[in-house]
Amino acid sequence: MATITELKCALRETLESRGVLGQLKARIRAEVFNALDDQSEPRPALSHENLLINELIREYLEYNKYRYTASVLTAESGQPEIPLEREFMANELKVVEDPSARSVPLLYGLLSYFLSSREDRGGKLFLRGSASAAATTSKDSNTIPGPES
């Protein structure tokens, strides 16, 4: 007869091989977050840039079936429950897509563009802060706006 330890190991291996264990852990984390989330505390205003960034991330997470992670992102960030339309996102980002690009998240296309065009600029990409982030940055021109900006 199998011992408790052997049964635990067999159960763990079965759940891992089916891909269920990771989903269960993610679901538990999401439920714990929801239980601990203080709904009475107002969320900070969601800037236009953060709305777009969060939506790019949510599209990526859902595409890769990280649904619980996406649900925590939505709840924690104050992102609208209903996703933004892809066409709206592409217009806001001034992106033109060919039909084949629509099968993957916009984030993949953006990354592909920057990885392929980086060589044209000597391997480096010049970044500027956004208008809203730049307004809150210190006077030191070497400072890069961070998440706290």
C-alpha positions as CSV (number, residue, x, y, z in Angstrom):
1,M,0.0,0.0,0.0
2,A,1.2,3.5,-0.9
3,T,2.2,5.9,1.8
4,I,0.8,9.4,2.2
5,T,4.1,10.8,0.9
6,E,4.0,8.7,-2.2
7,L,0.4,9.7,-2.8
8,K,1.2,13.4,-2.5
9,C,4.1,13.0,-4.9
10,A,1.9,11.1,-7.4
11,L,-0.8,13.8,-7.1
12,R,1.7,16.6,-7.6
13,E,3.2,15.0,-10.7
14,T,-0.2,14.3,-12.2
15,L,-1.3,17.9,-11.6
16,E,1.9,19.3,-13.0
17,S,1.9,17.1,-16.1
18,R,-1.7,18.2,-16.8
19,G,-0.7,21.9,-16.3
20,V,-3.3,22.2,-13.6
21,L,-1.0,22.9,-10.7
22,G,0.2,26.2,-12.0
23,Q,-3.3,27.2,-12.8
24,L,-4.4,26.3,-9.2
25,K,-1.6,28.3,-7.7
26,A,-2.4,31.3,-9.9
27,R,-6.1,31.1,-9.0
28,I,-5.4,30.9,-5.3
29,R,-3.1,34.0,-5.5
30,A,-5.8,35.9,-7.4
31,E,-8.5,34.9,-4.9
32,V,-6.2,35.9,-2.0
33,F,-5.5,39.2,-3.7
34,N,-9.2,39.9,-4.2
35,A,-9.9,39.0,-0.6
36,L,-7.2,41.4,0.7
37,D,-7.9,44.2,-1.8
38,D,-9.3,47.2,0.0
39,Q,-12.1,48.3,-2.3
40,S,-12.8,51.3,-0.1
41,E,-9.4,52.8,-1.0
42,P,-9.7,54.8,-4.1
43,R,-7.4,54.0,-7.0
44,P,-5.2,56.7,-8.4
45,A,-6.3,58.2,-11.7
46,L,-5.3,56.0,-14.7
47,S,-3.3,58.1,-17.1
48,H,-3.7,57.6,-20.8
49,E,-0.2,56.0,-21.0
50,N,-0.9,53.6,-18.2
51,L,-4.2,52.7,-19.8
52,L,-2.4,51.8,-23.0
53,I,0.5,50.0,-21.3
54,N,-1.9,47.9,-19.1
55,E,-4.0,47.0,-22.1
56,L,-0.9,45.8,-24.1
57,I,0.1,43.7,-21.1
58,R,-3.4,42.4,-20.6
59,E,-3.7,41.4,-24.3
60,Y,-0.3,39.6,-23.9
61,L,-1.4,37.8,-20.7
62,E,-4.7,36.6,-22.1
63,Y,-3.1,35.5,-25.4
64,N,-0.7,33.3,-23.3
65,K,-3.6,32.1,-21.1
66,Y,-2.3,33.9,-18.0
67,R,-5.9,34.7,-17.2
68,Y,-5.6,34.9,-13.4
69,T,-2.6,37.2,-13.7
70,A,-4.6,39.3,-16.1
71,S,-7.5,39.4,-13.6
72,V,-5.2,40.6,-10.9
73,L,-3.7,43.3,-13.2
74,T,-7.2,44.5,-14.0
75,A,-8.3,44.6,-10.4
76,E,-5.1,46.2,-9.0
77,S,-4.6,48.8,-11.7
78,G,-8.2,50.0,-12.0
79,Q,-8.1,49.1,-15.7
80,P,-11.7,48.9,-17.2
81,E,-13.1,45.3,-17.1
82,I,-13.9,45.4,-20.8
83,P,-10.7,45.4,-22.9
84,L,-10.0,48.2,-25.3
85,E,-10.6,47.3,-29.0
86,R,-7.4,46.3,-30.8
87,E,-8.1,48.7,-33.6
88,F,-8.3,51.6,-31.1
89,M,-5.0,50.5,-29.5
90,A,-3.3,50.3,-32.9
91,N,-4.6,53.8,-33.8
92,E,-3.4,55.2,-30.5
93,L,0.0,53.7,-30.9
94,K,0.1,54.8,-34.6
95,V,0.7,51.2,-35.7
96,V,-0.3,49.8,-39.1
97,E,-0.8,46.1,-39.0
98,D,-0.8,43.6,-41.8
99,P,-3.4,40.8,-41.5
100,S,-0.9,38.2,-40.2
101,A,0.1,40.5,-37.3
102,R,-3.4,40.5,-35.9
103,S,-3.1,36.9,-34.8
104,V,-0.6,37.8,-32.0
105,P,-0.7,40.6,-29.4
106,L,0.4,44.1,-30.4
107,L,3.3,43.8,-27.9
108,Y,4.9,41.1,-30.0
109,G,4.7,43.3,-33.1
110,L,6.2,46.2,-31.2
111,L,9.0,44.1,-29.8
112,S,9.7,42.6,-33.3
113,Y,9.9,46.1,-34.8
114,F,12.3,47.4,-32.2
115,L,14.5,44.3,-32.3
116,S,14.7,44.4,-36.1
117,S,15.1,48.2,-36.6
118,R,17.6,48.5,-33.7
119,E,20.5,47.6,-36.1
120,D,19.6,50.7,-38.3
121,R,20.4,52.9,-35.3
122,G,23.7,51.4,-34.3
123,G,22.1,48.9,-31.9
124,K,20.8,51.6,-29.5
125,L,17.3,53.0,-29.1
126,F,16.9,56.6,-28.0
127,L,14.1,56.9,-25.4
128,R,12.3,60.0,-24.2
129,G,10.0,60.2,-21.3
130,S,6.3,60.7,-21.9
131,A,4.8,64.2,-21.5
132,S,3.0,63.3,-18.3
133,A,6.0,61.5,-16.8
134,A,8.3,64.3,-17.8
135,A,6.3,66.9,-16.0
136,T,6.8,65.0,-12.7
137,T,10.5,64.2,-13.1
138,S,13.3,66.0,-11.3
139,K,15.4,68.7,-13.0
140,D,18.2,66.2,-13.4
141,S,18.2,65.4,-17.2
142,N,19.8,62.0,-16.5
143,T,16.8,60.8,-14.5
144,I,14.6,58.3,-16.2
145,P,10.9,58.4,-15.1
146,G,10.0,55.4,-13.1
147,P,6.7,53.8,-12.0
148,E,6.5,56.3,-9.1
149,S,6.4,59.3,-11.5
